[in-house]
Amino acid sequence: MSDQHNPGSADTQHDQHVVEKLGYEARDLVGNRRSIFYFAAFHFGGLIATGFIVYAIYLGISKFSPSFEGDPIQSDQIASEAAKVQAAPGPDMDAYLNKATTRLSGYGWADQEAGTAHIPIEKAIERTAALNLPHRPEGEQ
């Protein structure tokens, strides 16, 4: 056997001899080659465990998130007609304004069971002004 070292050989005694000649401890540089495997296995296992943890958190959070299935505009889940977004609100806006104008300028029942009626806004302003209630001086806020 020659003193030439083959880099791929498993001759650890020869490696130890070369390392000791250089002044290093052989156990630091030669020998336990499994440490690279342990290092890689530890980190790969950590990645897999992190993936499972993130997936578990996702499953936990997804139970509380709203469902986005179907068309929300056509859905029956909208509680108020006023909450719907419309592409062309013109007819509905006209109907709303007509209803509001009729209520502000006409007579009717606010609560018929309680005997409360509403009167036109102009009449309400006149009646309130006729009471001569104390008012705030100009400029005071």
C-alpha positions in Angstrom: 0.0 0.0 0.0 1.3 3.4 -0.9 1.4 6.6 1.1 -0.6 8.2 -1.5 -4.1 9.1 -0.2 -7.1 8.4 -2.4 -9.7 11.1 -1.5 -12.6 8.8 -1.8 -11.2 6.0 0.4 -12.4 5.1 3.8 -8.9 4.9 5.3 -9.5 6.8 8.5 -6.2 6.0 10.0 -4.4 7.5 7.1 -6.7 10.5 7.4 -5.9 10.8 11.1 -2.2 10.6 10.4 -2.4 13.4 7.8 -4.5 15.6 10.1 -2.3 15.0 13.1 0.7 16.0 11.0 -1.0 19.3 10.3 -1.5 19.9 14.0 -5.3 19.4 14.3 -7.3 16.9 16.3 -8.4 14.1 14.1 -11.9 13.8 15.7 -12.7 17.3 14.7 -12.1 16.8 11.0 -12.3 13.1 10.3 -14.6 10.4 11.5 -18.2 11.1 12.2 -19.6 11.8 8.8 -23.1 11.1 9.9 -23.3 14.6 11.4 -24.1 16.0 7.9 -27.0 13.5 7.6 -28.2 14.4 11.1 -28.1 18.1 10.2 -30.0 17.6 7.0 -32.6 15.3 8.6 -33.1 17.7 11.5 -33.8 20.6 9.1 -35.9 18.6 6.7 -38.0 17.3 9.6 -38.4 20.9 10.9 -39.7 22.0 7.5 -42.2 19.2 7.5 -43.3 19.9 11.0 -43.7 23.6 10.2 -45.8 22.7 7.2 -48.1 20.6 9.3 -48.4 23.4 11.9 -49.2 26.0 9.3 -51.8 23.7 7.7 -53.4 23.1 11.1 -53.6 26.8 11.7 -55.2 27.3 8.3 -57.8 24.7 9.1 -58.6 26.3 12.4 -59.0 29.8 10.8 -61.0 28.6 7.8 -63.8 27.5 10.2 -64.5 31.1 11.0 -64.1 32.7 7.6 -67.2 33.6 5.5 -68.1 31.6 2.5 -67.8 33.4 -0.8 -69.9 30.9 -2.9 -72.5 32.2 -5.3 -73.4 35.7 -6.3 -73.6 38.0 -3.3 -76.0 40.4 -5.0 -78.6 37.7 -5.7 -78.1 36.1 -2.3 -80.9 36.0 0.3 -78.4 36.7 3.0 -78.5 40.5 2.5 -80.7 41.8 5.3 -81.5 45.2 4.0 -82.7 46.3 0.5 -80.7 49.5 1.1 -77.5 47.5 1.5 -77.6 46.2 -2.1 -75.2 47.7 -4.6 -76.9 48.4 -7.8 -75.5 49.0 -11.3 -78.4 51.4 -12.2 -80.0 52.7 -9.0 -82.1 55.3 -10.9 -85.6 53.8 -10.5 -85.1 52.8 -6.9 -83.7 56.2 -6.0 -86.6 57.9 -7.7 -89.0 55.7 -5.7 -87.2 56.5 -2.5 -87.2 60.2 -3.1 -90.9 60.2 -4.0 -91.7 58.3 -0.8 -89.6 60.7 1.3 -91.1 63.8 -0.3 -94.6 62.5 0.2 -93.9 61.8 3.9 -92.3 65.3 4.4 -95.1 67.2 2.6 -98.2 65.2 3.5 -100.3 64.1 6.4 -100.3 60.5 7.7 -99.9 58.2 10.6 -96.5 57.8 12.1 -97.8 55.2 14.6 -101.6 54.7 14.3 -101.8 52.4 17.4 -100.2 55.1 19.5 -102.2 57.8 17.8 -99.1 59.7 16.5 -99.4 61.4 13.1 -97.0 63.2 10.9 -97.7 66.6 9.3 -96.0 68.5 6.5 -92.6 69.9 7.4 -93.7 73.5 6.6 -96.6 73.2 9.1 -94.3 71.7 11.7 -91.9 74.7 11.3 -94.7 77.2 11.6 -96.1 75.5 14.8 -92.7 75.3 16.4 -91.9 79.0 15.6 -95.3 80.0 17.1 -94.3 78.5 20.5 -91.7 81.3 20.9 -89.2 78.9 22.4 -85.9 80.4 23.7 -83.2 80.4 21.0 -79.5 80.7 20.9 -78.1 84.2 20.2 -76.3 84.7 16.8 -72.7 83.5 16.7 -73.0 81.2 19.7 -72.3 77.5 18.9 
